[in-house]
Amino acid sequence: MRSLIVAVAFALASFSAIAADKQFGATCAYGLSEYGVEVKTDCKINWQDPATGKTFCFSKEEAKQEFMKNPEANIKKAEVTYAKLHKN
């Protein structure tokens, strides 16, 4: 029983780490970079930047494909847009 509790606790901790790593509050990174809007996602369609380990979420596969044509520039545009939308 104790090993089951430890396994569940480990799984939950792993899930929390993954969830916390989603960029832009799990909104579509392409929507931010291309259209300047937040589109909430479930983050089932995503990409993890190998250089930073950050996870970027997408509303649909086509959005991810467009984003991946120039991920570095799109990340920068999305960061600027997200900051503007969330400044106090």
PDB file as gemmi writes it, atoms N, CA and C in Angstrom:
CRYST1    1.000    1.000    1.000  90.00  90.00  90.00 P 1                      
ATOM      1  N   MET A   1       0.819  -1.193   0.000  1.00  0.00           N  
ATOM      2  CA  MET A   1       0.000   0.000   0.000  1.00  0.00           C  
ATOM      3  C   MET A   1       0.863   1.257   0.000  1.00  0.00           C  
ATOM      4  N   ARG A   2       1.938   1.230   0.784  1.00  0.00           N  
ATOM      5  CA  ARG A   2       2.806   2.397   0.856  1.00  0.00           C  
ATOM      6  C   ARG A   2       3.447   2.675  -0.498  1.00  0.00           C  
ATOM      7  N   SER A   3       3.852   1.622  -1.208  1.00  0.00           N  
ATOM      8  CA  SER A   3       4.471   1.838  -2.513  1.00  0.00           C  
ATOM      9  C   SER A   3       3.478   2.444  -3.503  1.00  0.00           C  
ATOM     10  N   LEU A   4       2.214   2.090  -3.387  1.00  0.00           N  
ATOM     11  CA  LEU A   4       1.180   2.674  -4.239  1.00  0.00           C  
ATOM     12  C   LEU A   4       1.035   4.166  -3.940  1.00  0.00           C  
ATOM     13  N   ILE A   5       1.046   4.532  -2.692  1.00  0.00           N  
ATOM     14  CA  ILE A   5       0.939   5.936  -2.300  1.00  0.00           C  
ATOM     15  C   ILE A   5       2.134   6.722  -2.828  1.00  0.00           C  
ATOM     16  N   VAL A   6       3.318   6.160  -2.706  1.00  0.00           N  
ATOM     17  CA  VAL A   6       4.526   6.811  -3.208  1.00  0.00           C  
ATOM     18  C   VAL A   6       4.450   6.961  -4.727  1.00  0.00           C  
ATOM     19  N   ALA A   7       3.980   5.948  -5.415  1.00  0.00           N  
ATOM     20  CA  ALA A   7       3.870   6.004  -6.872  1.00  0.00           C  
ATOM     21  C   ALA A   7       2.873   7.074  -7.310  1.00  0.00           C  
ATOM     22  N   VAL A   8       1.750   7.154  -6.634  1.00  0.00           N  
ATOM     23  CA  VAL A   8       0.752   8.175  -6.958  1.00  0.00           C  
ATOM     24  C   VAL A   8       1.305   9.569  -6.685  1.00  0.00           C  
ATOM     25  N   ALA A   9       1.973   9.736  -5.566  1.00  0.00           N  
ATOM     26  CA  ALA A   9       2.559  11.036  -5.223  1.00  0.00           C  
ATOM     27  C   ALA A   9       3.590  11.446  -6.267  1.00  0.00           C  
ATOM     28  N   PHE A  10       4.415  10.510  -6.713  1.00  0.00           N  
ATOM     29  CA  PHE A  10       5.419  10.798  -7.735  1.00  0.00           C  
ATOM     30  C   PHE A  10       4.753  11.188  -9.048  1.00  0.00           C  
ATOM     31  N   ALA A  11       3.707  10.474  -9.437  1.00  0.00           N  
ATOM     32  CA  ALA A  11       2.994  10.779 -10.682  1.00  0.00           C  
ATOM     33  C   ALA A  11       2.376  12.167 -10.624  1.00  0.00           C  
ATOM     34  N   LEU A  12       1.775  12.505  -9.491  1.00  0.00           N  
ATOM     35  CA  LEU A  12       1.184  13.832  -9.349  1.00  0.00           C  
ATOM     36  C   LEU A  12       2.242  14.931  -9.384  1.00  0.00           C  
ATOM     37  N   ALA A  13       3.368  14.698  -8.767  1.00  0.00           N  
ATOM     38  CA  ALA A  13       4.455  15.678  -8.788  1.00  0.00           C  
ATOM     39  C   ALA A  13       4.976  15.859 -10.204  1.00  0.00           C  
ATOM     40  N   SER A  14       5.104  14.784 -10.949  1.00  0.00           N  
ATOM     41  CA  SER A  14       5.561  14.869 -12.339  1.00  0.00           C  
ATOM     42  C   SER A  14       4.564  15.635 -13.184  1.00  0.00           C  
ATOM     43  N   PHE A  15       3.277  15.352 -13.007  1.00  0.00           N  
ATOM     44  CA  PHE A  15       2.242  16.058 -13.751  1.00  0.00           C  
ATOM     45  C   PHE A  15       2.267  17.540 -13.426  1.00  0.00           C  
ATOM     46  N   SER A  16       2.443  17.896 -12.172  1.00  0.00           N  
ATOM     47  CA  SER A  16       2.481  19.293 -11.774  1.00  0.00           C  
ATOM     48  C   SER A  16       3.657  20.014 -12.398  1.00  0.00           C  
ATOM     49  N   ALA A  17       4.795  19.356 -12.483  1.00  0.00           N  
ATOM     50  CA  ALA A  17       5.970  19.963 -13.100  1.00  0.00           C  
ATOM     51  C   ALA A  17       5.732  20.215 -14.577  1.00  0.00           C  
ATOM     52  N   ILE A  18       5.084  19.271 -15.249  1.00  0.00           N  
ATOM     53  CA  ILE A  18       4.783  19.445 -16.667  1.00  0.00           C  
ATOM     54  C   ILE A  18       3.779  20.571 -16.840  1.00  0.00           C  
ATOM     55  N   ALA A  19       2.739  20.591 -16.045  1.00  0.00           N  
ATOM     56  CA  ALA A  19       1.707  21.617 -16.159  1.00  0.00           C  
ATOM     57  C   ALA A  19       2.277  23.007 -15.895  1.00  0.00           C  
ATOM     58  N   ALA A  20       3.174  23.116 -14.954  1.00  0.00           N  
ATOM     59  CA  ALA A  20       3.750  24.410 -14.619  1.00  0.00           C  
ATOM     60  C   ALA A  20       4.675  24.915 -15.715  1.00  0.00           C  
ATOM     61  N   ASP A  21       5.158  24.034 -16.554  1.00  0.00           N  
ATOM     62  CA  ASP A  21       6.114  24.396 -17.585  1.00  0.00           C  
ATOM     63  C   ASP A  21       5.448  24.910 -18.860  1.00  0.00           C  
ATOM     64  N   LYS A  22       4.127  24.879 -18.940  1.00  0.00           N  
ATOM     65  CA  LYS A  22       3.430  25.341 -20.129  1.00  0.00           C  
ATOM     66  C   LYS A  22       3.548  26.857 -20.226  1.00  0.00           C  
ATOM     67  N   GLN A  23       3.996  27.315 -21.360  1.00  0.00           N  
ATOM     68  CA  GLN A  23       4.190  28.739 -21.561  1.00  0.00           C  
ATOM     69  C   GLN A  23       2.880  29.446 -21.864  1.00  0.00           C  
ATOM     70  N   PHE A  24       2.805  30.707 -21.504  1.00  0.00           N  
ATOM     71  CA  PHE A  24       1.670  31.576 -21.812  1.00  0.00           C  
ATOM     72  C   PHE A  24       0.351  31.056 -21.247  1.00  0.00           C  
ATOM     73  N   GLY A  25       0.406  30.411 -20.088  1.00  0.00           N  
ATOM     74  CA  GLY A  25      -0.818  29.930 -19.453  1.00  0.00           C  
ATOM     75  C   GLY A  25      -1.573  28.919 -20.282  1.00  0.00           C  
ATOM     76  N   ALA A  26      -0.853  28.123 -21.052  1.00  0.00           N  
ATOM     77  CA  ALA A  26      -1.423  27.087 -21.922  1.00  0.00           C  
ATOM     78  C   ALA A  26      -2.305  27.667 -23.026  1.00  0.00           C  
ATOM     79  N   THR A  27      -2.035  28.925 -23.408  1.00  0.00           N  
ATOM     80  CA  THR A  27      -2.731  29.478 -24.570  1.00  0.00           C  
ATOM     81  C   THR A  27      -1.922  29.160 -25.821  1.00  0.00           C  
ATOM     82  N   CYS A  28      -2.571  29.261 -26.976  1.00  0.00           N  
ATOM     83  CA  CYS A  28      -1.931  28.906 -28.242  1.00  0.00           C  
ATOM     84  C   CYS A  28      -0.794  29.885 -28.561  1.00  0.00           C  
ATOM     85  N   ALA A  29       0.403  29.369 -28.642  1.00  0.00           N  
ATOM     86  CA  ALA A  29       1.570  30.208 -28.924  1.00  0.00           C  
ATOM     87  C   ALA A  29       1.466  30.865 -30.296  1.00  0.00           C  
ATOM     88  N   TYR A  30       0.889  30.172 -31.257  1.00  0.00           N  
ATOM     89  CA  TYR A  30       0.742  30.748 -32.600  1.00  0.00           C  
ATOM     90  C   TYR A  30      -0.308  31.861 -32.606  1.00  0.00           C  
ATOM     91  N   GLY A  31      -1.375  31.690 -31.885  1.00  0.00           N  
ATOM     92  CA  GLY A  31      -2.379  32.741 -31.780  1.00  0.00           C  
ATOM     93  C   GLY A  31      -1.784  34.030 -31.226  1.00  0.00           C  
ATOM     94  N   LEU A  32      -0.908  33.893 -30.248  1.00  0.00           N  
ATOM     95  CA  LEU A  32      -0.232  35.059 -29.683  1.00  0.00           C  
ATOM     96  C   LEU A  32       0.734  35.675 -30.677  1.00  0.00           C  
ATOM     97  N   SER A  33       1.543  34.848 -31.324  1.00  0.00           N  
ATOM     98  CA  SER A  33       2.589  35.378 -32.194  1.00  0.00           C  
ATOM     99  C   SER A  33       2.042  35.939 -33.499  1.00  0.00           C  
ATOM    100  N   GLU A  34       1.022  35.330 -34.058  1.00  0.00           N  
ATOM    101  CA  GLU A  34       0.532  35.732 -35.373  1.00  0.00           C  
ATOM    102  C   GLU A  34      -0.652  36.690 -35.312  1.00  0.00           C  
ATOM    103  N   TYR A  35      -1.544  36.485 -34.368  1.00  0.00           N  
ATOM    104  CA  TYR A  35      -2.790  37.254 -34.338  1.00  0.00           C  
ATOM    105  C   TYR A  35      -2.937  38.164 -33.121  1.00  0.00           C  
ATOM    106  N   GLY A  36      -2.045  38.019 -32.144  1.00  0.00           N  
ATOM    107  CA  GLY A  36      -2.102  38.862 -30.966  1.00  0.00           C  
ATOM    108  C   GLY A  36      -3.267  38.575 -30.043  1.00  0.00           C  
ATOM    109  N   VAL A  37      -3.742  37.324 -30.056  1.00  0.00           N  
ATOM    110  CA  VAL A  37      -4.879  36.943 -29.218  1.00  0.00           C  
ATOM    111  C   VAL A  37      -4.547  35.699 -28.405  1.00  0.00           C  
ATOM    112  N   GLU A  38      -5.259  35.544 -27.300  1.00  0.00           N  
ATOM    113  CA  GLU A  38      -5.109  34.346 -26.477  1.00  0.00           C  
ATOM    114  C   GLU A  38      -6.208  33.352 -26.834  1.00  0.00           C  
ATOM    115  N   VAL A  39      -5.796  32.153 -27.183  1.00  0.00           N  
ATOM    116  CA  VAL A  39      -6.724  31.058 -27.454  1.00  0.00           C  
ATOM    117  C   VAL A  39      -6.380  29.958 -26.457  1.00  0.00           C  
ATOM    118  N   LYS A  40      -7.279  29.709 -25.514  1.00  0.00           N  
ATOM    119  CA  LYS A  40      -7.041  28.672 -24.504  1.00  0.00           C  
ATOM    120  C   LYS A  40      -6.961  27.299 -25.175  1.00  0.00           C  
ATOM    121  N   THR A  41      -6.080  26.459 -24.663  1.00  0.00           N  
ATOM    122  CA  THR A  41      -5.918  25.103 -25.187  1.00  0.00           C  
ATOM    123  C   THR A  41      -5.886  24.107 -24.036  1.00  0.00           C  
ATOM    124  N   ASP A  42      -6.023  22.841 -24.373  1.00  0.00           N  
ATOM    125  CA  ASP A  42      -5.806  21.788 -23.383  1.00  0.00           C  
ATOM    126  C   ASP A  42      -4.357  21.309 -23.444  1.00  0.00           C  
ATOM    127  N   CYS A  43      -3.605  21.873 -24.344  1.00  0.00           N  
ATOM    128  CA  CYS A  43      -2.168  21.618 -24.544  1.00  0.00           C  
ATOM    129  C   CYS A  43      -1.876  20.183 -24.995  1.00  0.00           C  
ATOM    130  N   LYS A  44      -2.851  19.517 -25.573  1.00  0.00           N  
ATOM    131  CA  LYS A  44      -2.599  18.182 -26.121  1.00  0.00           C  
ATOM    132  C   LYS A  44      -1.707  18.267 -27.348  1.00  0.00           C  
ATOM    133  N   ILE A  45      -1.815  19.368 -28.075  1.00  0.00           N  
ATOM    134  CA  ILE A  45      -0.927  19.619 -29.213  1.00  0.00           C  
ATOM    135  C   ILE A  45       0.120  20.587 -28.700  1.00  0.00           C  
ATOM    136  N   ASN A  46       1.358  20.131 -28.647  1.00  0.00           N  
ATOM    137  CA  ASN A  46       2.406  20.962 -28.060  1.00  0.00           C  
ATOM    138  C   ASN A  46       3.763  20.666 -28.670  1.00  0.00           C  
ATOM    139  N   TRP A  47       4.704  21.481 -28.315  1.00  0.00           N  
ATOM    140  CA  TRP A  47       6.092  21.319 -28.735  1.00  0.00           C  
ATOM    141  C   TRP A  47       6.980  21.760 -27.587  1.00  0.00           C  
ATOM    142  N   GLN A  48       7.993  20.979 -27.306  1.00  0.00           N  
ATOM    143  CA  GLN A  48       8.943  21.336 -26.257  1.00  0.00           C  
ATOM    144  C   GLN A  48      10.229  21.809 -26.916  1.00  0.00           C  
ATOM    145  N   ASP A  49      10.603  23.031 -26.614  1.00  0.00           N  
ATOM    146  CA  ASP A  49      11.834  23.618 -27.147  1.00  0.00           C  
ATOM    147  C   ASP A  49      13.022  22.864 -26.559  1.00  0.00           C  
ATOM    148  N   PRO A  50      13.810  22.204 -27.400  1.00  0.00           N  
ATOM    149  CA  PRO A  50      14.940  21.426 -26.864  1.00  0.00           C  
ATOM    150  C   PRO A  50      16.007  22.293 -26.202  1.00  0.00           C  
ATOM    151  N   ALA A  51      16.087  23.549 -26.597  1.00  0.00           N  
ATOM    152  CA  ALA A  51      17.106  24.433 -26.021  1.00  0.00           C  
ATOM    153  C   ALA A  51      16.748  24.887 -24.615  1.00  0.00           C  
ATOM    154  N   THR A  52      15.452  25.089 -24.354  1.00  0.00           N  
ATOM    155  CA  THR A  52      15.037  25.636 -23.057  1.00  0.00           C  
ATOM    156  C   THR A  52      14.211  24.672 -22.220  1.00  0.00           C  
ATOM    157  N   GLY A  53      13.645  23.649 -22.857  1.00  0.00           N  
ATOM    158  CA  GLY A  53      12.776  22.714 -22.164  1.00  0.00           C  
ATOM    159  C   GLY A  53      11.368  23.253 -21.958  1.00  0.00           C  
ATOM    160  N   LYS A  54      11.080  24.452 -22.465  1.00  0.00           N  
ATOM    161  CA  LYS A  54       9.755  25.047 -22.313  1.00  0.00           C  
ATOM    162  C   LYS A  54       8.764  24.372 -23.261  1.00  0.00           C  
ATOM    163  N   THR A  55       7.527  24.226 -22.777  1.00  0.00           N  
ATOM    164  CA  THR A  55       6.468  23.609 -23.564  1.00  0.00           C  
ATOM    165  C   THR A  55       5.527  24.678 -24.099  1.00  0.00           C  
ATOM    166  N   PHE A  56       5.317  24.659 -25.402  1.00  0.00           N  
ATOM    167  CA  PHE A  56       4.429  25.598 -26.075  1.00  0.00           C  
ATOM    168  C   PHE A  56       3.202  24.836 -26.560  1.00  0.00           C  
ATOM    169  N   CYS A  57       2.041  25.405 -26.300  1.00  0.00           N  
ATOM    170  CA  CYS A  57       0.764  24.761 -26.611  1.00  0.00           C  
ATOM    171  C   CYS A  57       0.157  25.366 -27.871  1.00  0.00           C  
ATOM    172  N   PHE A  58      -0.667  24.558 -28.550  1.00  0.00           N  
ATOM    173  CA  PHE A  58      -1.306  24.995 -29.788  1.00  0.00           C  
ATOM    174  C   PHE A  58      -2.757  24.546 -29.811  1.00  0.00           C  
ATOM    175  N   SER A  59      -3.594  25.356 -30.453  1.00  0.00           N  
ATOM    176  CA  SER A  59      -5.016  25.051 -30.524  1.00  0.00           C  
ATOM    177  C   SER A  59      -5.327  23.975 -31.554  1.00  0.00           C  
ATOM    178  N   LYS A  60      -4.472  23.851 -32.565  1.00  0.00           N  
ATOM    179  CA  LYS A  60      -4.651  22.816 -33.582  1.00  0.00           C  
ATOM    180  C   LYS A  60      -3.313  22.532 -34.250  1.00  0.00           C  
ATOM    181  N   GLU A  61      -3.234  21.419 -34.927  1.00  0.00           N  
ATOM    182  CA  GLU A  61      -1.981  20.975 -35.551  1.00  0.00           C  
ATOM    183  C   GLU A  61      -1.470  21.985 -36.581  1.00  0.00           C  
ATOM    184  N   GLU A  62      -2.382  22.586 -37.337  1.00  0.00           N  
ATOM    185  CA  GLU A  62      -1.974  23.561 -38.358  1.00  0.00           C  
ATOM    186  C   GLU A  62      -1.274  24.773 -37.733  1.00  0.00           C  
ATOM    187  N   ALA A  63      -1.747  25.187 -36.571  1.00  0.00           N  
ATOM    188  CA  ALA A  63      -1.118  26.306 -35.868  1.00  0.00           C  
ATOM    189  C   ALA A  63       0.306  25.932 -35.463  1.00  0.00           C  
ATOM    190  N   LYS A  64       0.482  24.723 -34.990  1.00  0.00           N  
ATOM    191  CA  LYS A  64       1.821  24.257 -34.612  1.00  0.00           C  
ATOM    192  C   LYS A  64       2.738  24.217 -35.823  1.00  0.00           C  
ATOM    193  N   GLN A  65       2.243  23.720 -36.950  1.00  0.00           N  
ATOM    194  CA  GLN A  65       3.056  23.634 -38.161  1.00  0.00           C  
ATOM    195  C   GLN A  65       3.506  25.022 -38.627  1.00  0.00           C  
ATOM    196  N   GLU A  66       2.599  25.987 -38.579  1.00  0.00           N  
ATOM    197  CA  GLU A  66       2.959  27.356 -38.975  1.00  0.00           C  
ATOM    198  C   GLU A  66       3.980  27.950 -38.000  1.00  0.00           C  
ATOM    199  N   PHE A  67       3.780  27.747 -36.719  1.00  0.00           N  
ATOM    200  CA  PHE A  67       4.688  28.241 -35.692  1.00  0.00           C  
ATOM    201  C   PHE A  67       6.093  27.676 -35.897  1.00  0.00           C  
ATOM    202  N   MET A  68       6.167  26.401 -36.261  1.00  0.00           N  
ATOM    203  CA  MET A  68       7.448  25.713 -36.393  1.00  0.00           C  
ATOM    204  C   MET A  68       8.243  26.135 -37.621  1.00  0.00           C  
ATOM    205  N   LYS A  69       7.648  26.918 -38.507  1.00  0.00           N  
ATOM    206  CA  LYS A  69       8.399  27.424 -39.658  1.00  0.00           C  
ATOM    207  C   LYS A  69       9.495  28.390 -39.226  1.00  0.00           C  
ATOM    208  N   ASN A  70       9.306  29.049 -38.089  1.00  0.00           N  
ATOM    209  CA  ASN A  70      10.314  29.956 -37.533  1.00  0.00           C  
ATOM    210  C   ASN A  70      10.084  30.085 -36.027  1.00  0.00           C  
ATOM    211  N   PRO A  71      10.367  29.018 -35.281  1.00  0.00           N  
ATOM    212  CA  PRO A  71      10.029  29.021 -33.849  1.00  0.00           C  
ATOM    213  C   PRO A  71      10.707  30.127 -33.041  1.00  0.00           C  
ATOM    214  N   GLU A  72      11.955  30.447 -33.332  1.00  0.00           N  
ATOM    215  CA  GLU A  72      12.645  31.463 -32.535  1.00  0.00           C  
ATOM    216  C   GLU A  72      11.951  32.816 -32.649  1.00  0.00           C  
ATOM    217  N   ALA A  73      11.641  33.230 -33.871  1.00  0.00           N  
ATOM    218  CA  ALA A  73      10.967  34.515 -34.076  1.00  0.00           C  
ATOM    219  C   ALA A  73       9.559  34.481 -33.501  1.00  0.00           C  
ATOM    220  N   ASN A  74       8.866  33.360 -33.668  1.00  0.00           N  
ATOM    221  CA  ASN A  74       7.501  33.260 -33.157  1.00  0.00           C  
ATOM    222  C   ASN A  74       7.450  33.267 -31.640  1.00  0.00           C  
ATOM    223  N   ILE A  75       8.430  32.665 -30.995  1.00  0.00           N  
ATOM    224  CA  ILE A  75       8.492  32.705 -29.531  1.00  0.00           C  
ATOM    225  C   ILE A  75       8.655  34.155 -29.072  1.00  0.00           C  
ATOM    226  N   LYS A  76       9.547  34.888 -29.726  1.00  0.00           N  
ATOM    227  CA  LYS A  76       9.763  36.286 -29.344  1.00  0.00           C  
ATOM    228  C   LYS A  76       8.503  37.117 -29.526  1.00  0.00           C  
ATOM    229  N   LYS A  77       7.815  36.935 -30.651  1.00  0.00           N  
ATOM    230  CA  LYS A  77       6.575  37.681 -30.889  1.00  0.00           C  
ATOM    231  C   LYS A  77       5.507  37.303 -29.857  1.00  0.00           C  
ATOM    232  N   ALA A  78       5.399  36.025 -29.550  1.00  0.00           N  
ATOM    233  CA  ALA A  78       4.413  35.570 -28.569  1.00  0.00           C  
ATOM    234  C   ALA A  78       4.724  36.137 -27.186  1.00  0.00           C  
ATOM    235  N   GLU A  79       5.994  36.185 -26.814  1.00  0.00           N  
ATOM    236  CA  GLU A  79       6.383  36.733 -25.511  1.00  0.00           C  
ATOM    237  C   GLU A  79       6.007  38.204 -25.397  1.00  0.00           C  
ATOM    238  N   VAL A  80       6.252  38.973 -26.457  1.00  0.00           N  
ATOM    239  CA  VAL A  80       5.917  40.394 -26.456  1.00  0.00           C  
ATOM    240  C   VAL A  80       4.401  40.580 -26.333  1.00  0.00           C  
ATOM    241  N   THR A  81       3.656  39.839 -27.125  1.00  0.00           N  
ATOM    242  CA  THR A  81       2.195  39.945 -27.090  1.00  0.00           C  
ATOM    243  C   THR A  81       1.643  39.544 -25.730  1.00  0.00           C  
ATOM    244  N   TYR A  82       2.122  38.433 -25.193  1.00  0.00           N  
ATOM    245  CA  TYR A  82       1.637  37.962 -23.881  1.00  0.00           C  
ATOM    246  C   TYR A  82       1.924  39.010 -22.799  1.00  0.00           C  
ATOM    247  N   ALA A  83       3.107  39.604 -22.837  1.00  0.00           N  
ATOM    248  CA  ALA A  83       3.468  40.629 -21.854  1.00  0.00           C  
ATOM    249  C   ALA A  83       2.526  41.840 -21.981  1.00  0.00           C  
ATOM    250  N   LYS A  84       2.214  42.232 -23.206  1.00  0.00           N  
ATOM    251  CA  LYS A  84       1.299  43.380 -23.408  1.00  0.00           C  
ATOM    252  C   LYS A  84      -0.093  43.052 -22.885  1.00  0.00           C  
ATOM    253  N   LEU A  85      -0.556  41.877 -23.136  1.00  0.00           N  
ATOM    254  CA  LEU A  85      -1.900  41.485 -22.707  1.00  0.00           C  
ATOM    255  C   LEU A  85      -2.010  41.345 -21.182  1.00  0.00           C  
ATOM    256  N   HIS A  86      -0.884  41.103 -20.527  1.00  0.00           N  
ATOM    257  CA  HIS A  86      -0.910  40.834 -19.091  1.00  0.00           C  
ATOM    258  C   HIS A  86      -0.218  41.904 -18.249  1.00  0.00           C  
ATOM    259  N   LYS A  87       0.059  43.059 -18.847  1.00  0.00           N  
ATOM    260  CA  LYS A  87       0.677  44.099 -18.014  1.00  0.00           C  
ATOM    261  C   LYS A  87      -0.397  44.728 -17.151  1.00  0.00           C  
ATOM    262  N   ASN A  88       0.014  45.094 -15.961  1.00  0.00           N  
ATOM    263  CA  ASN A  88      -0.953  45.627 -14.973  1.00  0.00           C  
ATOM    264  C   ASN A  88      -1.125  47.101 -15.118  1.00  0.00           C  
TER     265      ASN A  88                                                      
END                                                                             
